[in-house]
Amino acid sequence: MGERVAVAAIVVTYNRKALLGECIDCLLRQTAPDVSILIVDNASTDGTRDFIAPHIESRRVRYVNTGANLGGAGGFQFGMRWAMGLDCDYLWVMDDDAMPEPTALEALLAAARQAGDFGYLSGKTLWTDGSLCCMNVQRDVNMRSISDFSPGLIPSGAATFVSLLVPAHVVREVGLPIGAFFIWADDLEYTRRISRRFPCYVVTGSVTVHKCGTNNGGNIATDIPERIERYRYAYRNEVYLYRREGLRGILHLLARTPVHILRVLTRSRDKKWARIRVILGGTLAGLSFRPEIEYIE
């Protein structure tokens, strides 16, 4: 404690050491100075610690093993709490398969100087083929997906944890991400929590490539059978998210559920009823989901 850094880059990883190595290399190539790289390892079993040992020994990268798989949500909660102990100015958050271009942070910090008292800044995320990455398209202030990325600075209502810059004072005010989400929608909930109190923006000049496996944006109707159960978290967590949007959010949920079921019936090649059970089960679980928000003391 007592140490101070300008920007703490927080990367959560789990059994993806090769991608993590690429991500670290991208962070080390940033043109912006004074970046402290914090690796939060959700108890990987693939030798992650040994793989990145040269970086840790050079003291350019810091590493903590959480001792258990906390999920992405728990990992980011852990990492942001850790970063706040370093007395940093900004927290820069991303997944281990996010590859920020060399000027990504420099562009975010330049926008930060122009934006005034903002809640978060989110960069533009591309998939490996150069197209927009579907799962990382930000929402506008009305919680609709942004479609026009031509302006340099775009007002935003929600974003993902892929190259998200948050001032430390905002974290103190709004608290940490909800670890109980485990995976999915924890970033949307957190950034929406922020955008309710502060103006937030997408910085299109800050570019990150997201090396996720597919660019389908997370679709239960077309995803592989082995991933079906993961969507239970998505539906539960998004019900919590949209419950807080009032009548508009409730109407969105009422319209979305039958549409997603119909999509499964018409597009899924297998496990149709298993997919529908996950949609309904996750949605019902979300109605009574009341997770606690933790704050920095």
C-alpha positions as CSV (number, residue, x, y, z in Angstrom):
1,M,0.0,0.0,0.0
2,G,1.0,3.6,-0.4
3,E,2.3,3.0,-4.0
4,R,0.7,5.1,-6.7
5,V,0.2,4.4,-10.4
6,A,-1.5,6.5,-13.1
7,V,-3.3,3.7,-14.8
8,A,-4.0,0.1,-13.6
9,A,-4.7,-2.2,-16.5
10,I,-6.8,-5.1,-15.1
11,V,-6.9,-8.4,-17.0
12,V,-8.9,-11.4,-15.8
13,T,-7.8,-14.8,-17.1
14,Y,-8.8,-18.4,-16.9
15,N,-7.0,-21.2,-18.7
16,R,-6.1,-19.1,-21.8
17,K,-2.4,-18.5,-21.3
18,A,-1.5,-18.1,-25.0
19,L,-4.1,-15.4,-25.4
20,L,-3.1,-13.8,-22.1
21,G,0.5,-13.7,-23.3
22,E,-0.6,-11.8,-26.4
23,C,-2.7,-9.4,-24.3
24,I,0.2,-8.6,-22.1
25,D,2.4,-8.0,-25.1
26,C,-0.2,-5.5,-26.4
27,L,-0.3,-3.7,-23.0
28,L,3.5,-3.5,-22.9
29,R,3.5,-1.9,-26.3
30,Q,1.2,1.0,-25.3
31,T,2.4,4.4,-26.2
32,A,0.9,5.9,-23.0
33,P,3.3,5.7,-20.1
34,D,2.8,4.7,-16.5
35,V,0.6,1.6,-17.0
36,S,0.7,-1.0,-14.2
37,I,-0.5,-4.4,-15.5
38,L,-2.5,-6.5,-13.0
39,I,-3.3,-10.1,-13.9
40,V,-6.2,-11.7,-12.0
41,D,-6.0,-15.5,-12.5
42,N,-9.2,-17.4,-11.7
43,A,-7.2,-20.5,-10.5
44,S,-6.1,-21.6,-14.0
45,T,-4.9,-25.1,-14.4
46,D,-2.9,-24.7,-17.6
47,G,0.3,-23.3,-16.2
48,T,-0.6,-19.7,-16.6
49,R,1.7,-18.5,-13.8
50,D,4.8,-20.2,-15.3
51,F,3.9,-19.1,-18.8
52,I,4.0,-15.4,-17.9
53,A,6.8,-15.7,-15.2
54,P,9.3,-13.7,-17.3
55,H,7.0,-10.7,-17.2
56,I,6.3,-11.1,-13.5
57,E,10.0,-11.4,-12.7
58,S,10.7,-8.2,-14.7
59,R,8.2,-6.5,-12.4
60,R,6.3,-5.0,-15.4
61,V,3.4,-7.3,-14.6
62,R,1.8,-8.2,-11.3
63,Y,0.0,-11.5,-10.8
64,V,-2.5,-12.8,-8.2
65,N,-4.2,-16.2,-8.2
66,T,-7.6,-15.9,-6.7
67,G,-7.6,-19.6,-5.5
68,A,-11.0,-20.3,-7.1
69,N,-12.8,-19.7,-10.3
70,L,-14.8,-16.5,-9.5
71,G,-16.0,-16.1,-13.0
72,G,-15.4,-13.0,-15.0
73,A,-17.6,-10.9,-12.7
74,G,-15.9,-12.1,-9.6
75,G,-12.5,-11.7,-11.2
76,F,-13.2,-8.1,-12.2
77,Q,-14.5,-7.3,-8.8
78,F,-11.3,-8.8,-7.3
79,G,-9.1,-6.9,-9.7
80,M,-10.7,-3.5,-9.3
81,R,-10.5,-3.8,-5.5
82,W,-6.8,-4.6,-5.9
83,A,-6.3,-1.7,-8.2
84,M,-8.0,0.7,-5.9
85,G,-5.4,-0.2,-3.3
86,L,-2.7,1.2,-5.6
87,D,-4.2,4.7,-5.4
88,C,-4.4,4.9,-9.2
89,D,-6.1,7.6,-11.3
90,Y,-7.8,5.3,-13.8
91,L,-8.7,1.6,-14.0
92,W,-8.5,0.1,-17.5
93,V,-10.4,-3.2,-17.7
94,M,-10.3,-6.0,-20.2
95,D,-10.6,-9.7,-20.9
96,D,-7.5,-11.9,-21.6
97,D,-8.4,-12.2,-25.3
98,A,-8.6,-8.4,-25.8
99,M,-5.7,-7.0,-27.8
100,P,-5.6,-3.2,-27.6
101,E,-3.7,-1.4,-30.4
102,P,-0.6,0.5,-29.3
103,T,-2.4,3.8,-29.2
104,A,-5.6,2.5,-27.5
105,L,-4.8,3.9,-24.1
106,E,-3.3,7.1,-25.4
107,A,-6.6,7.8,-27.2
108,L,-8.6,7.1,-24.1
109,L,-6.5,9.4,-22.0
110,A,-6.7,12.2,-24.6
111,A,-10.5,11.9,-24.6
112,A,-10.4,11.9,-20.8
113,R,-8.8,15.3,-20.8
114,Q,-11.6,16.6,-23.1
115,A,-14.6,14.9,-21.5
116,G,-14.5,16.5,-18.1
117,D,-16.2,14.7,-15.2
118,F,-17.1,11.4,-17.0
119,G,-18.1,8.0,-15.7
120,Y,-16.3,5.8,-18.2
121,L,-14.8,5.8,-21.6
122,S,-15.1,2.7,-23.9
123,G,-13.0,2.0,-27.0
124,K,-14.2,0.6,-30.3
125,T,-13.9,-3.2,-30.4
126,L,-13.2,-5.1,-33.7
127,W,-13.3,-8.8,-34.3
128,T,-10.4,-10.6,-35.9
129,D,-11.7,-10.0,-39.4
130,G,-11.9,-6.2,-38.9
131,S,-15.6,-6.0,-38.5
132,L,-17.3,-4.7,-35.3
133,C,-17.3,-7.3,-32.6
134,C,-21.0,-8.0,-32.0
135,M,-20.7,-8.8,-28.3
136,N,-18.9,-5.5,-27.6
137,V,-21.1,-3.0,-29.4
138,Q,-22.0,-0.4,-26.8
139,R,-25.5,0.9,-25.9
140,D,-26.5,4.5,-26.4
141,V,-28.1,6.6,-23.6
142,N,-31.5,4.9,-24.4
143,M,-29.9,1.4,-24.1
144,R,-30.1,0.7,-27.8
145,S,-27.1,-0.7,-29.7
146,I,-25.0,2.1,-31.2
147,S,-25.0,1.8,-35.0
148,D,-23.0,4.9,-36.1
149,F,-19.4,4.9,-35.1
150,S,-18.3,7.8,-37.3
151,P,-18.2,10.5,-34.5
152,G,-15.0,10.5,-32.4
153,L,-16.9,10.7,-29.1
154,I,-20.3,9.1,-28.7
155,P,-22.6,9.3,-25.6
156,S,-23.1,5.9,-24.1
157,G,-25.4,4.2,-21.6
158,A,-23.7,0.8,-21.2
159,A,-20.5,-0.9,-22.4
160,T,-18.5,-4.1,-21.9
161,F,-15.3,-4.9,-20.0
162,V,-13.2,-4.8,-23.1
163,S,-11.0,-1.7,-23.0
164,L,-13.1,0.2,-20.4
165,L,-11.5,3.2,-18.7
166,V,-13.0,4.2,-15.3
167,P,-11.7,7.0,-13.1
168,A,-10.9,5.8,-9.5
169,H,-13.2,8.3,-7.9
170,V,-16.2,6.9,-9.9
171,V,-15.4,3.4,-8.5
172,R,-15.4,4.9,-5.0
173,E,-18.8,6.4,-5.6
174,V,-20.7,3.6,-7.5
175,G,-19.0,0.6,-5.9
176,L,-17.6,-2.6,-7.6
177,P,-19.0,-4.9,-10.2
178,I,-21.3,-7.6,-8.8
179,G,-19.4,-10.7,-8.3
180,A,-22.5,-12.8,-7.8
181,F,-23.3,-12.4,-11.6
182,F,-20.4,-14.9,-12.2
183,I,-20.4,-14.4,-16.0
184,W,-22.3,-12.3,-18.5
185,A,-24.0,-8.9,-18.1
186,D,-21.9,-7.9,-15.1
187,D,-20.2,-5.3,-17.4
188,L,-23.6,-4.0,-18.7
189,E,-24.9,-3.7,-15.2
190,Y,-21.8,-1.9,-13.9
191,T,-21.5,0.6,-16.8
192,R,-25.3,1.3,-16.6
193,R,-24.9,1.9,-12.9
194,I,-22.2,4.5,-13.8
195,S,-24.0,6.1,-16.7
196,R,-27.0,6.8,-14.4
197,R,-24.8,9.2,-12.5
198,F,-22.2,10.4,-15.0
199,P,-21.9,11.2,-18.7
200,C,-20.1,8.3,-20.5
201,Y,-18.7,8.0,-23.9
202,V,-17.4,5.7,-26.6
203,V,-14.0,6.8,-28.0
204,T,-13.9,5.5,-31.5
205,G,-10.2,6.4,-32.0
206,S,-9.3,3.8,-29.3
207,V,-9.3,0.4,-31.0
208,T,-9.1,-3.1,-29.5
209,V,-9.3,-6.4,-31.3
210,H,-11.3,-9.0,-29.4
211,K,-10.1,-12.5,-30.2
212,C,-13.3,-14.3,-29.1
213,G,-14.0,-17.6,-30.8
214,T,-17.0,-16.4,-32.9
215,N,-18.7,-13.1,-33.7
216,N,-22.3,-14.2,-33.0
217,G,-22.7,-11.9,-30.0
218,G,-23.7,-14.8,-27.7
219,N,-26.7,-16.5,-29.2
220,I,-28.2,-19.5,-27.4
221,A,-30.0,-20.6,-30.5
222,T,-26.8,-21.2,-32.5
223,D,-24.2,-21.8,-29.8
224,I,-22.7,-25.3,-29.3
225,P,-24.5,-27.7,-26.9
226,E,-21.6,-27.6,-24.4
227,R,-22.2,-23.9,-23.8
228,I,-26.0,-24.0,-23.3
229,E,-26.0,-23.9,-19.5
230,R,-23.8,-20.9,-19.4
231,Y,-26.7,-18.8,-20.8
232,R,-28.7,-19.4,-17.6
233,Y,-26.4,-16.7,-16.0
234,A,-27.1,-14.4,-19.0
235,Y,-30.8,-14.5,-18.7
236,R,-30.9,-14.2,-15.0
237,N,-28.5,-11.3,-14.9
238,E,-30.2,-9.4,-17.7
239,V,-33.5,-9.6,-16.0
240,Y,-31.9,-7.9,-13.0
241,L,-30.4,-5.3,-15.4
242,Y,-33.6,-4.5,-17.1
243,R,-35.8,-4.6,-14.0
244,R,-34.0,-1.3,-13.0
245,E,-35.0,0.3,-16.3
246,G,-38.6,0.6,-15.1
247,L,-41.6,0.1,-17.4
248,R,-39.4,0.3,-20.5
249,G,-37.2,-2.5,-19.2
250,I,-40.1,-4.7,-18.3
251,L,-41.7,-4.3,-21.7
252,H,-38.3,-5.2,-23.3
253,L,-38.2,-8.4,-21.3
254,L,-41.8,-9.3,-22.1
255,A,-41.0,-8.9,-25.8
256,R,-37.6,-10.5,-25.8
257,T,-38.4,-13.8,-24.1
258,P,-40.9,-15.1,-26.8
259,V,-38.6,-13.8,-29.5
260,H,-35.7,-15.8,-28.2
261,I,-37.8,-18.9,-27.8
262,L,-39.0,-18.6,-31.4
263,R,-35.4,-18.1,-32.5
264,V,-34.5,-21.4,-30.9
265,L,-37.4,-23.2,-32.4
266,T,-36.6,-21.9,-35.9
267,R,-32.8,-21.8,-35.9
268,S,-31.4,-24.4,-33.5
269,R,-30.3,-27.7,-35.0
270,D,-30.3,-29.6,-31.7
271,K,-31.2,-29.5,-28.0
272,K,-34.1,-27.1,-28.6
273,W,-36.0,-27.9,-25.4
274,A,-32.8,-27.7,-23.4
275,R,-32.2,-24.3,-24.7
276,I,-35.8,-23.2,-24.0
277,R,-35.5,-24.5,-20.5
278,V,-32.4,-22.4,-19.9
279,I,-34.2,-19.3,-21.3
280,L,-37.2,-19.8,-19.0
281,G,-35.2,-20.9,-16.0
282,G,-32.8,-18.1,-16.1
283,T,-35.5,-15.5,-16.7
284,L,-37.5,-16.8,-13.7
285,A,-34.4,-16.8,-11.5
286,G,-33.8,-13.2,-12.4
287,L,-37.1,-12.1,-11.0
288,S,-36.0,-12.8,-7.4
289,F,-32.2,-12.2,-7.9
290,R,-31.1,-9.5,-5.4
291,P,-27.3,-9.4,-5.4
292,E,-25.4,-7.1,-3.1
293,I,-23.2,-4.2,-4.4
294,E,-19.9,-4.0,-2.6
295,Y,-18.1,-0.7,-2.0
296,I,-14.5,0.4,-1.5
297,E,-14.0,1.2,2.2
